[in-house]
Amino acid sequence: MDTAAPTTLAIPPRRRVFPGVRLAWRIWRLTARMFREKPLGAAGGTIFLLFLFCGVFADVLAPYGMNDINPIDRLKAPSWAYPFGTDNLGRDVLSRCLYGAQLSVIISLSAATLATVVSLVIGVVSGYLGGKVDMLVQRFVDAWMSFPDLVILIVVVSVMGPGMGTVIGTLGLLLGIGGSRIVRSAVVSVRENMYVHAAQSIGASTPRILWKHIVPNVLPPVIVLFTTRIGAVILAESGLAFLGLGVPPPAPTWGGMLSGSGRQFMFDGPWLALAPGLCLTVVVYATNVFGDALRDLLDPRMRGAR
């Protein structure tokens, strides 16, 4: 009796998806969710992207140079020629605000990146190793956080001298050490998962476990931490510039514009204080709102809480 040959099911080959396409699709889905569920956060993100665009392309967007002096047009009110008016030396306030955004982009992104890296390193090592290492690191973090931030900033910048590198390094370390608490709490939660114990049971090395299993699963709070740190850095840098300890002139910064001509000629030209003050307020508020919305979308525990 002839028996029919067994039939085999042909499984189509799985279509390969490149990591860049997958990442772009996730970003698109997250963006669509934010516009649908968090419209205020989406508006803040739009303003934040506009701020980045103005900072990157300030050389192209600025109608005048940041230090172009025109004594004939000093203290001119806002007009078509000068949308934000001019200062006491005849410099265009709009151009100086755009170049101030450029400095804010450089300082905020650099300091926020440094702070995020410091928070990630300290938080991952402290949270994963635990024990005496965790206790010693957290006592150091407690001692560091007990000092007022402004006092540390003023002391360090006064000793080392004002400058962009000093401001970036000081703010990066100051915010990074304090932010390591958030990363540590996420690591402590992740290290108790089964896939981490499985990796430990088969003899995976600690660096591999940290790189393959711990760090990828704590990225959502790290991304939110990076976003919120940008607004904190902009505000802190403007405070230092207002006190005369930020980036030295003639480089225009929003805090320096408020402290210099904005305060000295406030009654003769109120636009000198209003323009950089509004730029600073809108950008910091938009960044914080965008960070809060991003946290609500990336953290599963926050879904449905609001």
Beta strands, then each sheet from edge to edge (+ up, - down):
end
